[in-house]
Amino acid sequence: MTGAWWEYLGIFSASALLCLFLTPVAISAATRAGVFDHPGGHKSHDSPVPYLGGLAIVLSFAASVTGAALLDPPESGSGELVLVLLLAVGLAVVGLADDLRNLSPLVRLVVEVLCAVQLWRMDVGITLTGNEAVDVALTVVWVVGITNAFNLLDNMDGLAAGQAGICAFAVFVIAAANGQFLVAALAVSLAGCAAGFLRHNFHPARVYMGDGGALFLGFLIAYLGIKLRFADSVSSAYLIPMVICVLPITDTTLVTLSRLATGRSPFQGGQDHMSHRMVQSGVPVAVSVGLTYFASASAGVLAYVISRVDQLSAWVITGLVAVTALAAAIMLALVPVYPESRRRRYVIEERTDAV
């Protein structure tokens, strides 16, 4: 690909329009098949919502990328592109099976680890330490962690799709500025799919992407983050994808630690995510989701800055991002979201009123 702006715009527009028009088809198919996400338990919606939105995302991305490759064949990397697309589609199939049949979390985890190892076998992995065993482990942690982070983010209308679109667009801008045309094209196509789907998924959502769509998006963002390359090859280059994905990482860390601290399984659902905690504090759903968009967009801008500055400045900026994320997580962790914490707050308030 030559990387002209109109090519990127064409790829984005094609994927966005495809997803925009395929999503209603997925809604219709889910409605006919009776595939709904029903209210109840930890779920906050009041009526059944069709579940097969992930199919529209997968088909739109595959079609737009395949079309672009046929119109302007890449000089190299076509074999890797096919394999990565197959891995992502395989994860989407596993996610869809989980949506329909409730697979064990262990099954999903094993498949995710195998996909991460396959990326390493394709020479697409983290090479930070030079020690193969350590770098393989880091690659698995990154791929599995980010893939699941986006799956966990699919907990509120428009949240996962919006975050995926913003993160993918940040990767696109950095890759395009760095001359990585294939990475930029994949990233802008993924951003287009997310944007097209978001039209039907923003609050109040008419469709959910399900695990099939969330695992697909998360895996591709993890892959694209690894693919970012810089001429100096300094270790700070690995900070860039971490900063881009800081909100999914922070949300997953907060949820995991909160559940473990209260004796809950990290794999169970719950209204204990950052977005839920903001809503519990009185912030409307749409505003809560919008605040996460702003946070990720700001992180994307800082990631671009990091890609342009010296190593010391990159570490300073990353440190500030980490401190800000930690402060936000601590503040939101104080919001009572579990039944026992709400009861405890009620008793404290009742005693205070009595005094």
C-alpha positions in Angstrom: 0.0 0.0 0.0 1.2 3.5 -0.8 -0.3 5.0 2.3 -2.0 8.0 0.6 -4.6 9.7 2.8 -7.4 8.9 0.4 -6.6 5.2 0.6 -6.9 5.3 4.4 -10.1 7.3 4.1 -11.5 4.8 1.6 -10.7 1.8 3.9 -12.2 3.5 6.9 -15.4 4.5 4.9 -15.8 1.0 3.4 -15.5 -0.8 6.7 -17.7 1.7 8.5 -20.4 1.6 5.9 -20.3 -2.2 5.7 -20.7 -2.5 9.4 -23.4 0.2 9.5 -25.5 -1.8 7.0 -24.6 -5.3 8.1 -25.5 -4.7 11.8 -29.2 -4.4 11.1 -28.9 -7.7 9.2 -27.3 -9.2 12.3 -30.1 -7.8 14.4 -32.7 -9.3 12.2 -30.9 -12.7 12.2 -30.6 -12.7 15.9 -34.3 -11.8 16.3 -35.4 -14.6 14.0 -33.1 -17.1 15.8 -34.1 -15.9 19.2 -30.5 -15.0 20.2 -31.0 -12.4 22.9 -29.1 -11.1 25.9 -31.9 -11.3 28.5 -32.0 -9.0 31.5 -31.4 -10.2 35.0 -28.6 -10.9 37.4 -25.8 -8.4 37.0 -27.2 -7.0 33.7 -28.6 -3.5 33.7 -30.8 -3.5 30.6 -34.5 -3.9 31.1 -35.5 -5.8 27.9 -33.9 -8.5 25.7 -31.3 -7.2 23.2 -30.1 -9.1 20.1 -26.6 -10.6 20.5 -25.1 -11.2 17.1 -23.5 -7.8 16.4 -20.1 -9.4 16.5 -20.8 -11.1 13.2 -21.2 -7.7 11.5 -17.9 -6.5 12.9 -16.0 -9.7 11.8 -17.5 -9.7 8.3 -17.0 -6.0 7.7 -13.4 -6.1 8.8 -12.6 -9.2 6.7 -14.3 -7.8 3.6 -12.8 -4.4 3.8 -9.2 -5.7 4.4 -9.6 -8.3 1.7 -10.9 -5.8 -0.8 -8.1 -3.3 0.0 -5.5 -6.1 -0.4 -6.9 -7.1 -3.8 -7.0 -3.5 -5.1 -3.5 -2.7 -3.8 -1.6 -5.9 -2.9 0.9 -5.3 -0.1 4.5 -5.8 -1.0 5.0 -8.1 2.0 3.1 -9.5 4.9 0.2 -11.0 3.0 0.8 -14.5 4.5 0.9 -13.1 8.0 -2.2 -11.1 7.3 -4.1 -14.2 6.3 -3.0 -16.1 9.4 -3.8 -13.3 11.8 -7.2 -12.9 10.3 -7.8 -16.7 10.7 -6.7 -16.5 14.3 -9.0 -13.5 15.0 -12.0 -15.2 13.3 -11.2 -18.4 15.3 -11.4 -16.4 18.5 -14.7 -14.8 17.3 -16.1 -18.3 16.7 -15.1 -19.3 20.2 -16.7 -16.1 21.6 -19.9 -16.8 19.6 -20.0 -20.4 21.0 -19.6 -18.9 24.5 -22.5 -16.5 23.8 -24.7 -19.3 22.7 -23.6 -22.2 25.0 -21.7 -20.6 27.9 -18.3 -22.2 27.5 -16.0 -22.6 30.4 -13.6 -19.6 30.9 -10.8 -22.2 30.8 -11.7 -23.1 27.2 -11.5 -19.4 26.2 -8.2 -18.9 28.0 -6.6 -21.9 26.4 -7.6 -20.8 22.9 -6.3 -17.2 23.6 -3.0 -18.6 24.8 -2.7 -20.8 21.7 -3.3 -17.7 19.5 -0.7 -15.7 21.4 1.9 -18.5 21.0 1.0 -18.7 17.3 1.8 -15.0 16.9 5.2 -15.7 18.5 5.8 -18.5 16.1 5.1 -16.1 13.2 7.8 -13.7 14.6 5.1 -11.4 15.9 5.9 -11.1 19.5 7.5 -8.9 22.2 11.3 -9.0 22.1 12.0 -6.8 25.1 14.4 -8.8 27.2 16.2 -11.0 24.6 15.4 -14.0 26.7 13.1 -16.2 24.6 11.1 -17.8 27.5 10.5 -14.4 29.1 9.5 -12.7 25.8 7.1 -15.5 25.0 5.5 -15.1 28.4 5.3 -11.4 27.9 3.7 -11.9 24.5 1.1 -14.3 26.0 0.3 -12.0 28.9 -0.1 -9.0 26.6 -2.3 -10.8 24.0 -4.4 -12.6 26.5 -4.7 -9.6 28.8 -5.8 -7.1 26.1 -8.1 -9.6 24.4 -9.9 -10.2 27.7 -9.8 -6.5 28.7 -11.9 -5.6 25.7 -14.2 -8.6 26.4 -14.7 -7.2 30.0 -15.2 -3.7 28.6 -18.3 -4.9 26.8 -20.4 -4.1 29.9 -22.3 -1.0 28.9 -23.9 0.4 25.8 -21.3 1.7 23.4 -18.3 1.2 25.7 -16.3 -1.6 24.1 -17.0 -0.5 20.5 -16.0 3.1 21.3 -12.9 2.1 23.2 -11.9 -0.2 20.3 -12.4 2.5 17.8 -10.4 5.1 19.7 -7.5 2.7 20.4 -7.4 1.5 16.8 -7.4 5.0 15.5 -4.5 5.9 17.8 -2.6 3.0 16.4 -3.5 4.1 12.9 -2.2 7.7 13.4 1.1 6.5 15.0 1.7 3.7 12.4 0.9 6.1 9.5 3.2 8.7 10.8 5.9 6.0 11.2 5.5 4.7 7.6 3.9 1.4 8.6 1.3 1.4 5.9 -0.1 -2.2 6.4 -0.5 -1.7 10.1 -2.1 1.7 9.6 -4.5 0.2 7.0 -5.6 -2.6 9.4 -6.0 -0.2 12.3 -8.1 2.3 10.3 -10.3 -0.5 9.0 -10.8 -1.8 12.6 -11.7 1.8 13.7 -14.2 2.0 10.8 -15.9 -1.2 11.9 -16.2 0.0 15.4 -17.6 3.4 14.3 -20.2 1.7 12.0 -21.3 -0.7 14.8 -21.4 2.1 17.4 -24.3 3.7 15.4 -26.5 0.8 16.6 -24.7 0.1 19.9 -24.6 3.4 21.6 -27.0 4.0 24.5 -29.8 2.8 24.3 -28.2 -0.1 22.4 -30.2 -2.0 19.7 -27.6 -4.8 19.5 -24.7 -6.2 21.5 -21.5 -7.5 19.9 -21.2 -10.4 22.4 -18.0 -12.2 23.2 -17.5 -13.0 19.5 -17.1 -9.3 18.6 -15.2 -8.3 21.8 -12.6 -11.1 21.6 -12.1 -10.3 17.9 -11.5 -6.6 18.5 -9.3 -7.2 21.6 -7.1 -9.7 19.8 -6.6 -7.4 16.8 -5.7 -4.4 18.9 -3.2 -6.5 20.9 -1.7 -7.7 17.6 -1.5 -4.2 16.1 0.1 -2.9 19.3 2.9 -5.4 19.0 3.3 -4.5 15.3 4.2 -0.9 16.0 7.9 -0.5 15.2 10.2 2.5 15.6 13.6 3.2 14.0 15.5 3.5 17.3 14.0 0.3 18.7 14.3 1.6 22.2 12.5 -0.1 25.1 10.2 3.0 25.5 8.6 1.9 22.2 6.8 -0.8 24.2 5.2 1.9 26.4 3.2 3.2 23.4 0.6 0.4 23.1 0.3 0.3 26.9 -0.6 4.0 27.0 -3.0 3.5 24.1 -4.8 0.7 26.0 -4.4 2.3 29.5 -8.2 2.5 30.1 -8.9 -1.2 29.3 -5.9 -2.2 31.4 -7.0 -0.1 34.3 -10.6 -1.3 34.2 -9.5 -5.0 34.1 -7.0 -4.5 36.9 -9.6 -2.7 39.1 -12.3 -5.4 38.5 -9.9 -8.3 39.0 -8.5 -7.0 42.3 -11.9 -5.9 43.6 -13.4 -9.3 42.9 -10.5 -11.2 44.4 -10.6 -8.9 47.5 -14.2 -9.7 48.1 -13.9 -13.5 47.4 -15.5 -13.3 44.0 -14.3 -15.1 40.8 -12.5 -12.7 38.4 -14.4 -14.5 35.6 -17.9 -13.8 36.8 -20.0 -10.9 35.5 -20.8 -7.9 37.7 -21.6 -4.2 37.8 -18.2 -3.3 39.3 -16.4 -1.8 36.3 -15.3 1.8 36.1 -18.3 2.7 34.0 -20.7 1.1 36.5 -19.0 2.9 39.4 -19.4 6.2 37.7 -23.1 5.5 37.1 -23.5 4.4 40.7 -22.0 7.8 41.7 -24.8 9.5 39.8 -23.3 10.0 36.4 -25.7 9.2 33.5 -24.8 6.2 31.3 -24.1 8.2 28.2 -21.9 10.7 30.1 -20.0 7.8 31.8 -19.2 6.2 28.5 -18.3 9.6 27.0 -15.8 10.2 29.9 -14.1 6.9 29.1 -13.9 8.0 25.4 -12.3 11.3 26.5 -9.8 9.5 28.7 -8.8 7.0 26.0 -8.6 9.8 23.3 -6.3 11.8 25.7 -4.1 8.7 26.2 -4.0 8.2 22.4 -2.7 11.8 22.0 0.0 11.2 24.7 1.0 7.9 23.0 1.6 9.8 19.8 3.7 12.3 21.7 5.7 9.5 23.3 6.4 8.2 19.8 8.0 11.5 19.0 10.1 12.4 22.0 13.3 11.1 23.6 13.3 8.1 25.9 13.5 10.0 29.2 10.5 12.2 28.2 8.6 9.1 27.1 9.1 7.5 30.6 8.0 10.7 32.3 4.8 11.0 30.3 4.1 7.3 30.8 4.6 7.8 34.5 2.1 10.6 34.6 -0.4 8.5 32.7 0.1 5.7 35.2 -0.3 7.9 38.2 -3.5 9.4 36.8 -4.9 6.0 36.0 -4.0 4.8 39.5 -5.6 7.8 41.1 -8.8 7.3 39.1 -8.9 3.6 39.9 -8.5 4.3 43.7 -11.3 6.9 43.7 -13.7 4.6 41.8 -12.7 1.7 44.0 -14.2 3.6 46.9 -17.7 3.6 45.3 -19.8 0.8 46.8 -20.9 -1.6 44.1 -21.3 -4.9 46.0 -24.3 -5.6 48.1 -22.3 -6.0 51.3 -20.5 -2.6 50.8 -23.8 -0.9 50.1 -25.2 -2.3 53.3 -22.2 -1.2 55.2 -22.4 2.3 53.9 -26.2 2.4 54.7 -25.4 1.4 58.3 -22.7 4.0 58.7 -25.0 6.7 57.3 -27.8 5.6 59.6 -25.5 5.8 62.6 -24.3 9.2 61.5 -27.8 10.5 61.2 -28.6 9.2 64.7 -25.7 11.1 66.2 
